[in-house]
Amino acid sequence: MVKKDSVKIKERKYRARRHSIKEGIFASAKASFGDRFVSPFAIAINASSSLVALLSAISGLLGPLSQTFGSRLIEKYSRKEIVLKSVFLESLTWLPLIIISVLFYKGILTNILPLLLLLSFSLYIILTNIGHPAWFSWMGDIVDEKHRGRWFSKRNLITGFVSVILAISASFFLDYTKKNNWIMFGFITLFSLALLSRLTCWRIFKKPYEPEIKLRKGYYFSFWDFIINAPKNNFGKFSLFRAILSFSTSISSPLLVVYLLRNLEFSYAVYMIIILAGTLFSLTVLELWGKLSDKYGNYKILCITSILIPTIPILWILSPSPIYLILMPSLISGISWAGFNLTASNFVYDNVSPQKRGIASSYYNMLNGIGIFLGAGLGALLIKILATNYIEPILLIFIIGGITRMIVVFIFLPKIKEIRKTEKFTGSKTFKNTLFKEAGPTLSEEAHEIMSIKKYLETK
């Protein structure tokens, strides 16, 4: 009886993971039609470069604040209920952006539309992030620890591929509407598709199994307690490293859209191809990063990718050639951030107990968001006050961003350690063994799970 119950739970988790991948596909569609075009939309309605940078700053601050609030909701409501309500309300926030597009086309209130966009986007960020702790905790309970890296890499591979195809298609569509003086119609169409995609996610979230979570008495700890103890524990040190790296990254990264669309005057299609080239490159290495993290630990992958990340902003400004931008900064960015983000997420799972995942991830993201807010705010300030005769201010900001990333990596990364028992990492030999010898065992493990589920269904 116990064995049957165990197999039944495995079956439910297996189906929940399949639903998660389906939901992820439509979430990617929402991002491809909506999130990726918010900054280009801001430029299209004549927002200043500083306001474009502030969009990232606001998302960095309001997102984590909302997650901190959302983490407490797990005490009173099921994680599934929290996610369903937040996703539904989030989908409706695309309506104000559609209205702003109409107003700009009609020439109504054009001077204040950038500010209205900032306010509407802020509401979107709040509702998007309220449900994240519940979703993060929920996903952690349906994916087994020993397969976590490979499963999330598989999910990211599928959703990333969808994202690339849809975003490039959307950019060509937007270029077509711009050429025919229908640019606002193009944004209205994309934001409407984003709304419909998120509503589809909401429908899918109704189906999957949610394991019961038991919150032990005394599980809660305040953000202040987290900050005080951060330098004393591994997860806290990692959270501080991530936050300060986000600060240094956000000095220049929000201005990339300004650099490509305003300074280099690329079309929407060329801009999106350059940006999504990084995503495409990341898809080619996601499975490899997932296997390496499962077998050799997350810290080693963090070290490898963190060495590459400081070079990215410098590479963006060395040449205006689209081919160069695709084959150099986009390539390095895609490969390094794919491994870093995957293992950073898994690092949280490894270092935090299931009962504390929701609140710990919200505090982790809170620190990360503060870093993004301060970094993007500094970038927005620098683009307004820097004045030099020998180099464009935006290029100088990219150089500053690269140098600060390098300093952060070399100071903070050595203070973190791996807590899982892992195999020894031996450089190129490890990559070779992982590429050519890991496919068999991974397939048999998944096949074994499916066979167990089939046997259970046959006995029902």
C-alpha positions as MATLAB code, in Angstrom:
seq = 'MVKKDSVKIKERKYRARRHSIKEGIFASAKASFGDRFVSPFAIAINASSSLVALLSAISGLLGPLSQTFGSRLIEKYSRKEIVLKSVFLESLTWLPLIIISVLFYKGILTNILPLLLLLSFSLYIILTNIGHPAWFSWMGDIVDEKHRGRWFSKRNLITGFVSVILAISASFFLDYTKKNNWIMFGFITLFSLALLSRLTCWRIFKKPYEPEIKLRKGYYFSFWDFIINAPKNNFGKFSLFRAILSFSTSISSPLLVVYLLRNLEFSYAVYMIIILAGTLFSLTVLELWGKLSDKYGNYKILCITSILIPTIPILWILSPSPIYLILMPSLISGISWAGFNLTASNFVYDNVSPQKRGIASSYYNMLNGIGIFLGAGLGALLIKILATNYIEPILLIFIIGGITRMIVVFIFLPKIKEIRKTEKFTGSKTFKNTLFKEAGPTLSEEAHEIMSIKKYLETK';
ca = [
       0.000    0.000    0.000;
       2.829    2.367    0.904;
       4.563    1.536   -2.376;
       1.388    2.236   -4.365;
       0.947    5.577   -2.611;
       4.556    6.426   -3.387;
       4.088    5.606   -7.078;
       0.820    7.549   -7.132;
       2.600   10.637   -5.808;
       5.356   10.149   -8.399;
       2.693    9.997  -11.103;
       1.112   13.232   -9.877;
       4.479   14.980   -9.719;
       5.345   13.710  -13.201;
       2.103   15.122  -14.600;
       2.614   18.374  -12.677;
       6.036   18.776  -14.289;
       4.484   18.263  -17.728;
       1.887   20.942  -16.957;
       4.695   23.221  -15.766;
       6.432   22.929  -19.120;
       3.175   23.740  -20.945;
       2.647   26.741  -18.682;
       6.251   27.795  -19.254;
       5.688   27.837  -23.017;
       2.818   30.328  -22.712;
       4.734   32.321  -20.096;
       7.517   32.609  -22.670;
       4.965   33.751  -25.236;
       3.801   36.447  -22.814;
       7.389   37.595  -22.309;
       8.129   37.495  -26.059;
       5.101   39.595  -26.987;
       5.091   41.784  -23.896;
       8.068   42.014  -21.535;
      10.703   42.194  -24.277;
       8.969   45.133  -25.949;
       8.210   47.356  -22.952;
      11.499   49.267  -23.263;
      11.212   49.643  -27.079;
       7.640   50.824  -26.481;
       8.933   53.435  -24.025;
      11.357   54.693  -26.682;
       8.543   54.722  -29.278;
       6.402   57.034  -27.093;
       9.396   59.386  -26.642;
      10.417   58.410  -23.121;
      13.819   59.714  -22.028;
      16.843   57.443  -21.687;
      16.703   57.941  -17.922;
      13.089   56.762  -17.779;
      13.983   53.672  -19.808;
      16.651   52.875  -17.215;
      14.123   53.555  -14.438;
      11.880   50.798  -15.794;
      14.553   48.326  -14.708;
      15.128   50.162  -11.443;
      11.428   50.055  -10.541;
      11.133   46.362  -11.400;
      14.195   45.646   -9.291;
      12.691   47.282   -6.203;
       8.954   46.602   -6.447;
       9.351   42.989   -7.554;
      11.191   41.766   -4.445;
       9.019   43.879   -2.116;
       5.991   42.122   -3.598;
       7.665   38.751   -3.183;
       8.285   39.462    0.502;
       4.573   40.128    0.923;
       3.707   37.086   -1.197;
       5.877   34.773    0.903;
       3.640   35.431    3.936;
       0.530   34.443    1.968;
       1.747   30.814    1.990;
       0.855   30.721    5.694;
      -2.843   31.305    4.977;
      -3.498   30.039    1.452;
      -2.437   27.142   -0.736;
       0.404   27.867   -3.120;
      -1.784   26.950   -6.071;
      -4.480   29.438   -5.041;
      -1.903   32.224   -4.657;
      -0.412   31.547   -8.094;
      -3.825   31.382   -9.789;
      -4.998   34.728   -8.411;
      -1.737   36.555   -9.054;
      -1.446   35.257  -12.634;
      -5.041   36.257  -13.453;
      -4.602   39.792  -12.115;
      -1.208   40.086  -13.783;
      -2.716   39.276  -17.165;
      -5.116   42.214  -16.837;
      -2.263   44.708  -16.389;
      -1.545   44.553  -20.104;
      -4.778   46.528  -20.668;
      -3.281   49.875  -19.483;
      -0.372   49.468  -21.938;
      -2.858   48.870  -24.747;
      -4.742   52.027  -23.709;
      -1.493   54.046  -23.648;
      -0.788   52.871  -27.221;
      -4.210   54.106  -28.320;
      -3.768   57.457  -26.571;
      -0.367   58.033  -28.193;
      -1.795   57.177  -31.631;
      -4.620   59.666  -31.061;
      -2.182   62.307  -29.781;
      -3.904   62.502  -26.383;
      -1.880   63.336  -23.239;
       1.364   62.484  -25.048;
       3.520   64.421  -22.566;
       2.490   62.292  -19.593;
       2.220   58.917  -21.330;
       5.818   57.875  -20.429;
       4.973   58.492  -16.767;
       1.721   56.529  -17.121;
       3.748   53.698  -18.651;
       6.089   53.736  -15.648;
       3.117   53.531  -13.256;
       1.370   50.785  -15.258;
       4.554   48.772  -15.537;
       5.048   49.129  -11.777;
       1.611   47.588  -11.163;
       2.484   44.765  -13.557;
       5.729   44.061  -11.676;
       3.928   43.966   -8.322;
       1.305   41.465   -9.466;
       3.851   39.351  -11.347;
       6.004   38.912   -8.260;
       3.406   38.376   -5.525;
       2.915   34.779   -6.645;
       6.585   33.978   -7.251;
       7.476   32.615   -3.762;
       4.498   30.245   -3.915;
       5.443   29.131   -7.442;
       9.123   28.704   -6.509;
       8.250   26.606   -3.458;
       5.717   24.577   -5.445;
       8.181   23.762   -8.228;
      10.804   22.726   -5.671;
       8.422   20.085   -4.314;
       7.575   18.473   -7.658;
      11.184   18.107   -8.877;
      13.507   15.588   -7.230;
      16.769   17.033   -5.949;
      19.077   14.718   -7.889;
      17.434   15.616  -11.235;
      16.778   19.305  -10.532;
      19.517   20.756  -12.726;
      18.616   18.611  -15.719;
      14.865   19.145  -15.401;
      15.069   22.928  -15.125;
      17.554   23.019  -17.992;
      15.081   20.965  -20.063;
      12.226   23.329  -19.173;
      14.353   26.381  -19.917;
      15.476   24.849  -23.216;
      11.897   24.339  -24.418;
      10.594   27.702  -23.212;
      13.705   29.499  -24.453;
      13.316   28.064  -27.953;
       9.688   29.237  -28.041;
      10.752   32.656  -26.775;
      13.339   33.103  -29.539;
      10.967   32.153  -32.353;
       8.076   34.307  -31.127;
      10.159   37.365  -30.206;
      11.945   37.444  -33.585;
       8.598   37.039  -35.368;
       7.144   39.849  -33.265;
      10.078   42.138  -34.079;
       9.631   41.623  -37.835;
       5.923   42.325  -37.420;
       6.738   45.509  -35.487;
       9.165   46.642  -38.200;
       6.438   46.079  -40.806;
       3.952   48.203  -38.853;
       6.571   50.932  -38.336;
       7.341   51.047  -42.060;
       3.620   51.552  -42.757;
       3.165   54.112  -39.950;
       1.115   51.649  -37.848;
       3.652   51.258  -35.058;
       1.097   51.781  -32.272;
      -1.143   49.180  -33.888;
       1.841   46.827  -33.725;
       2.281   47.387  -29.991;
      -1.468   47.013  -29.387;
      -1.370   43.648  -31.153;
       1.673   42.399  -29.224;
       0.350   43.476  -25.827;
      -3.008   41.854  -26.601;
      -1.212   38.587  -27.401;
       0.697   38.914  -24.125;
      -2.595   39.241  -22.252;
      -4.081   36.152  -23.952;
      -0.906   34.123  -23.352;
      -0.950   34.877  -19.621;
      -4.638   33.995  -19.365;
      -3.754   30.642  -20.931;
      -1.130   30.153  -18.183;
      -3.872   30.805  -15.643;
      -6.023   28.053  -17.154;
      -3.109   25.585  -17.141;
      -2.266   26.342  -13.496;
      -5.690   24.993  -12.497;
      -4.689   21.433  -13.434;
      -1.391   20.336  -11.792;
      -0.939   18.589   -8.447;
       0.304   20.615   -5.501;
       2.080   18.609   -2.766;
       1.036   19.515    0.750;
       3.469   21.750    2.574;
       3.752   21.750    6.364;
       5.093   24.943    7.873;
       6.681   24.189   11.224;
       6.248   26.588   14.102;
       9.061   29.110   14.158;
       9.876   28.749   10.465;
       9.428   32.496    9.904;
      12.301   34.940   10.215;
      12.297   38.639    9.404;
      14.198   40.342    6.615;
      16.258   42.123    9.250;
      17.231   38.754   10.812;
      18.197   37.571    7.340;
      20.435   40.614    6.782;
      22.109   40.343   10.200;
      22.922   36.654    9.713;
      23.795   36.862    6.008;
      27.589   37.189    6.500;
      27.541   34.196    8.859;
      26.040   31.508    6.601;
      26.590   30.188    3.082;
      23.183   31.145    1.681;
      23.488   34.655    3.124;
      26.939   35.155    1.596;
      25.626   33.952   -1.756;
      22.645   36.332   -1.500;
      24.968   39.265   -0.822;
      27.174   38.286   -3.766;
      24.150   38.020   -6.078;
      22.777   41.386   -4.943;
      26.035   43.273   -5.423;
      26.615   41.579   -8.788;
      23.104   42.688   -9.822;
      24.000   46.233   -8.780;
      27.095   46.253  -10.984;
      25.251   44.551  -13.862;
      22.339   46.999  -13.774;
      24.562   50.057  -14.149;
      24.812   49.369  -17.886;
      22.393   46.568  -18.864;
      19.155   48.667  -18.922;
      20.864   51.075  -21.329;
      21.626   48.381  -23.901;
      18.254   48.923  -25.592;
      19.018   52.673  -25.788;
      22.477   51.979  -27.223;
      21.173   49.617  -29.928;
      18.008   51.499  -30.933;
      19.066   55.136  -30.470;
      22.848   55.255  -30.750;
      23.300   52.562  -33.424;
      19.821   53.144  -34.951;
      19.085   49.455  -35.522;
      15.623   48.326  -36.640;
      13.423   46.369  -34.220;
      14.234   43.162  -36.099;
      18.016   43.647  -35.956;
      17.776   44.718  -32.307;
      15.755   41.646  -31.344;
      17.950   39.252  -33.348;
      21.024   40.567  -31.503;
      19.317   40.308  -28.102;
      17.823   36.882  -28.773;
      21.060   35.522  -30.192;
      22.184   35.348  -26.578;
      19.079   33.354  -25.688;
      19.682   31.027  -28.621;
      23.279   30.420  -27.580;
      22.120   29.784  -24.015;
      19.768   27.057  -25.244;
      22.675   25.138  -26.763;
      24.450   24.872  -23.403;
      21.542   24.630  -20.935;
      21.513   20.831  -20.898;
      25.282   20.740  -20.405;
      25.108   23.221  -17.515;
      22.286   21.194  -15.966;
      24.243   17.939  -16.089;
      27.379   19.581  -14.741;
      25.537   21.184  -11.832;
      23.843   17.911  -10.869;
      27.109   15.979  -10.916;
      29.782   18.482   -9.893;
      27.809   21.043   -7.895;
      26.540   24.555   -8.488;
      29.505   26.471   -7.064;
      31.919   25.287   -9.746;
      29.557   26.441  -12.489;
      29.123   29.793  -10.731;
      32.901   30.237  -10.764;
      33.240   29.447  -14.474;
      30.382   31.713  -15.566;
      31.243   34.562  -13.171;
      34.657   34.939  -14.791;
      32.989   35.587  -18.170;
      30.247   37.978  -17.012;
      32.493   41.070  -16.424;
      33.664   41.009  -20.056;
      30.175   41.373  -21.535;
      29.539   45.174  -21.297;
      33.035   45.894  -22.677;
      32.424   43.592  -25.644;
      29.182   45.414  -26.536;
      31.015   48.666  -27.381;
      34.027   47.359  -29.337;
      32.235   47.258  -32.686;
      28.851   48.419  -34.116;
      28.699   45.497  -36.571;
      25.566   43.342  -36.037;
      27.547   40.225  -36.972;
      30.166   41.020  -34.334;
      27.500   41.811  -31.723;
      25.864   38.445  -32.366;
      29.050   36.374  -32.392;
      30.842   38.024  -29.465;
      28.873   39.760  -26.675;
      25.640   37.852  -27.378;
      27.511   34.543  -27.473;
      29.433   35.158  -24.245;
      26.345   36.596  -22.546;
      24.118   33.666  -23.539;
      26.548   30.963  -22.446;
      27.586   32.575  -19.162;
      24.204   33.825  -17.939;
      22.532   30.506  -18.845;
      24.853   28.635  -16.500;
      24.865   31.342  -13.836;
      21.072   31.748  -13.594;
      20.386   28.001  -13.647;
      22.885   27.194  -10.905;
      21.976   30.288   -8.860;
      18.371   29.079   -8.692;
      19.477   25.553   -7.781;
      21.863   26.991   -5.173;
      18.834   28.413   -3.346;
      17.118   25.003   -3.382;
      20.272   23.303   -2.061;
      20.845   25.721    0.809;
      17.293   26.241    2.111;
      14.870   23.739    3.667;
      11.492   23.204    1.896;
       9.572   24.981    4.696;
      11.670   28.132    4.332;
      12.059   28.213    0.553;
       9.227   30.659   -0.084;
      10.357   33.259    2.427;
      14.096   32.702    1.857;
      13.723   33.093   -1.913;
      11.715   36.303   -1.387;
      14.478   37.768    0.812;
      17.113   36.608   -1.668;
      15.196   38.329   -4.454;
      14.656   41.365   -2.228;
      18.411   41.850   -1.874;
      18.836   41.163   -5.573;
      16.132   43.716   -6.386;
      17.718   46.384   -4.218;
      20.919   45.811   -6.169;
      19.078   46.163   -9.486;
      17.271   49.307   -8.283;
      20.435   51.030   -7.091;
      22.468   49.955  -10.130;
      19.831   51.009  -12.678;
      19.261   54.230  -10.739;
      22.978   54.981  -10.869;
      22.994   54.255  -14.609;
      20.019   56.596  -15.127;
      21.830   59.316  -13.163;
      25.132   58.852  -14.993;
      23.523   59.068  -18.438;
      22.155   62.499  -17.432;
      25.221   64.024  -15.739;
      28.223   62.549  -17.569;
      29.719   64.893  -20.115;
      33.015   64.040  -21.825;
      34.705   65.156  -25.028;
      36.672   61.985  -25.689;
      33.986   59.286  -25.328;
      30.198   59.054  -25.428;
      28.693   58.905  -21.919;
      26.832   55.646  -22.632;
      30.093   53.952  -23.685;
      31.788   55.111  -20.492;
      28.895   53.663  -18.463;
      29.423   50.275  -20.149;
      33.111   50.375  -19.174;
      32.219   51.255  -15.572;
      29.738   48.372  -15.524;
      32.369   45.869  -16.667;
      34.973   47.005  -14.126;
      32.543   46.909  -11.190;
      31.400   43.386  -12.153;
      35.006   42.204  -12.144;
      35.666   43.683   -8.692;
      32.529   42.062   -7.233;
      33.355   38.615   -8.614;
      36.917   38.564   -7.297;
      35.981   39.857   -3.838;
      32.810   37.908   -3.036;
      32.866   34.619   -4.977;
      35.701   33.009   -2.932;
      33.611   33.410    0.246;
      30.940   30.965   -0.972;
      31.182   27.165   -0.850;
      29.404   24.076   -2.160;
      27.365   22.182    0.443;
      26.383   19.157   -1.648;
      28.655   16.146   -1.982;
      29.812   16.205   -5.589;
      32.342   14.566   -7.846;
      35.699   16.190   -8.500;
      35.748   18.693  -11.360;
      38.722   18.182  -13.695;
      38.301   20.846  -16.366;
      38.164   19.826  -20.031;
      38.020   16.119  -19.158;
      34.849   16.777  -17.165;
      33.194   18.564  -20.097;
      34.106   15.709  -22.432;
      32.767   13.025  -20.093;
      29.565   14.961  -19.471;
      28.906   15.537  -23.159;
      29.486   11.963  -24.341;
      28.786    9.676  -21.364;
      25.860   11.196  -19.476;
      23.037   10.747  -21.985;
      22.514    7.055  -21.270;
      22.029    7.185  -17.492;
      19.767   10.239  -17.695;
      17.470    8.525  -20.178;
      17.269    5.329  -18.138;
      16.368    7.259  -14.968;
      13.448    8.955  -16.705;
      12.413    5.703  -18.342;
      12.472    3.988  -14.950;
      10.109    6.597  -13.512;
       7.708    6.253  -16.441;
       7.761    2.450  -16.128;
       6.923    2.707  -12.413;
       3.962    4.925  -13.208;
       2.753    2.569  -15.950;
       2.898   -0.409  -13.608;
       0.883    1.508  -11.029;
      -1.766    2.480  -13.603;
      -2.067   -1.151  -14.755;
      -2.936   -2.234  -11.196;
      -5.643    0.373  -10.712;
];
